[in-house]
Amino acid sequence: MIKIIINKTEQKFIKIEITGHAKTAEYGKDLVCAAITGITTGGLNAIDQIKPESCEFIINEGLVTITVINNSSDLQVILQTMYYQFLTIYQQYQEFISIKEVEK
């Protein structure tokens, strides 16, 4: 299962953690994992191009963590876009994805 944990404070994203695999198909052919990977990669690239130095990233096999270190409205739009894209995939594949929101 893919687990997405969204940490917010005062309705602002401060950390997004994505772990695991959907296991809906054999490795390399899993469309749910591919969708989450595409959203994540696009978001990381957008942050890197539009708001460099605004986040710390941890990227390992089966783990991506985005931690906000220099917040801005532009960064929040990127993170919110990722969030809504994750929700779209979650609505169709709830048995393979969990999304947990934590208010700090």
N, C-alpha and C positions, 0 to 999 in steps of 0.2 A: 504494500500500500504506500502511496505517496502521502506524506504528511506535510502540511503547510501550516506554519505557526506565524501569525501576524501579531506583532507587538505594536501597540499604539499608546500614545499619551496625549491627552487633550485632543482626541480625534486626528492626530498626526501619526503617520507611520514612523516608527523608530527602528524596527528590525523585522526582516522577513527571513524565515528559515524554511528551506525545502529539503526534505530527506526522503529516501526510499525509492522504491520502484513500484509501478502499478502491477506488473506481472500479468497483463492481459494477453500477452503473446510472447513468443520466444524473444530472447534478447536481440535487439536490433530491428525488430518488427512490431514493437509495441507502440501503437498509435497514441495511447493516452500519455505514455512517457514522452513520446516525441512532441506532443502538444505542449506539455508542461516545460519541456526543455526549450522549445522554441520561444515560448513566452519569457522564460527566465533569461535566455541568451539575448533576446531582443531588448529586454529591460536593462540588463547589464551593459550592453553596447550603448544604449541611449544614455544611461547615467555617465558612462565613460566619455562620451562625445559631448553631451550637453552640460553636465555638471561634474567634471572631473574633480577629484579630491573631496567629494561630498560624502563618500561612503567608504567603509572598509568591506572587503569581500573575502570570504573563505569559500574556496571552490575545490572540492574533492570528489572522488567517486561516490555518488549517492548523497551528496551534501552540498548545498549552496546556502550561504548566509550573507545577507546584506544588512549592514549596520550603519545607520545614519550618523555621521560625525559633524556635518556642516549643513544644517537644514535650509531649505529654501522652498518657495512656492513651486518653482519649476520641478524640483526633485519630487515634491509631493504629488504633482500631476503624473509623473512617470510611475511612481510607486502605486498610485491609485489605479492607473491604467492596468498595470500588472495584476493588481488585486481583482479588478472586474473581469479580466481575461481568465484568471484562475477560477473565479466563480462560475463563469460560463461553462468551462470544462467540468467542474464539479457537479453542476446541475444535471449533466448527462451521465456521469460516471461516478456516482456517489459511493459505489461499492469498492472503488479503487483509489479514492482520494478522500482525505479528511482535511478540513480547514478549521483551524482553531484561532479565534481572536482573543487576545489578552490585552486588557486595558491596564496600563501601569500608572 
